[in-house]
């Protein structure tokens, strides 16, 4: 190994520090995402909301996950507006016919 490469290698202490930092970020992400459903449903109290949004400002992975779930919720809400009552009625009759065949 070239002599100039030596200073670029991490020593044991810096590796421990990096692992602790990664573990802390992971812990924060787990805690934040445990609040995701309540965030989507707008049920967080003001202090939880502030902490949640502060984490999203720092963590792109959690921000992307939150955005994905918000998009899913929005998409489902849009589909609810296009509910086809006739199709639902046909499906219900079909299920009842299957039930009474036996």
C-alpha positions in Angstrom: 0.0 0.0 0.0 1.5 3.4 -0.9 2.6 5.5 2.1 0.3 8.4 1.2 -2.7 6.1 1.6 -2.1 5.6 5.3 -3.6 8.9 6.6 -6.8 8.3 4.5 -7.7 5.1 6.4 -10.1 5.5 9.3 -8.8 4.6 12.7 -10.8 2.6 15.2 -12.3 5.6 17.0 -13.6 7.3 13.9 -15.2 4.0 12.8 -16.9 3.7 16.2 -18.1 7.3 16.0 -19.5 6.7 12.5 -21.3 3.6 13.7 -22.8 5.5 16.6 -24.0 8.3 14.3 -25.6 5.8 11.9 -27.3 4.0 14.8 -28.7 7.4 16.1 -30.0 8.3 12.6 -31.6 4.9 12.4 -33.2 5.3 15.8 -34.6 8.7 14.8 -36.0 7.4 11.6 -37.7 4.5 13.3 -39.2 6.9 15.9 -40.3 9.3 13.2 -41.9 6.7 10.9 -43.8 5.3 13.9 -45.7 8.6 13.9 -46.3 8.5 10.1 -49.9 7.3 10.2 -50.9 9.8 12.8 -49.1 12.5 10.7 -51.1 11.5 7.6 -54.3 11.6 9.6 -53.4 15.0 11.2 -53.5 13.6 14.7 -50.1 14.7 16.0 -50.0 17.2 18.8 -48.0 20.4 18.0 -44.8 19.3 19.7 -44.9 15.9 17.9 -45.6 17.6 14.6 -42.7 20.0 15.0 -40.3 17.2 15.8 -41.6 15.1 12.9 -41.3 17.9 10.3 -37.8 18.8 11.7 -36.7 15.3 11.0 -38.2 15.3 7.5 -36.2 18.5 6.8 -33.0 16.6 7.6 -33.7 13.1 6.3 -34.5 12.7 2.6 -35.4 9.0 3.0 -38.1 9.7 5.6 -39.3 12.6 3.6 -39.6 10.4 0.5 -41.5 7.7 2.5 -43.9 10.3 3.9 -44.5 11.8 0.5 -45.2 8.4 -0.9 -47.9 7.7 1.7 -49.4 11.1 1.2 -49.6 10.4 -2.5 -51.3 7.1 -1.9 -53.8 8.7 0.4 -54.6 11.4 -2.1 -54.9 8.8 -4.9 -57.4 6.8 -2.9 -59.4 9.9 -2.0 -59.6 10.8 -5.7 -60.8 7.3 -6.6 -63.5 7.5 -3.9 -65.1 10.3 -5.9 -65.4 8.0 -8.9 -67.4 5.3 -7.1 -69.6 3.3 -9.4 -72.7 2.3 -7.5 -74.0 0.0 -10.3 -70.7 -2.0 -10.4 -70.8 -2.3 -6.6 -74.4 -3.6 -6.8 -73.4 -6.2 -9.4 -70.5 -7.3 -7.3 -72.6 -7.6 -4.2 -75.2 -9.7 -6.2 -72.5 -11.9 -7.5 -71.0 -12.5 -4.1 -74.5 -13.4 -2.7 -75.1 -15.8 -5.6 -71.8 -17.6 -4.8 -72.7 -17.7 -1.1 -76.1 -19.4 -1.8 -74.8 -21.9 -4.4 -73.5 -24.3 -1.8 
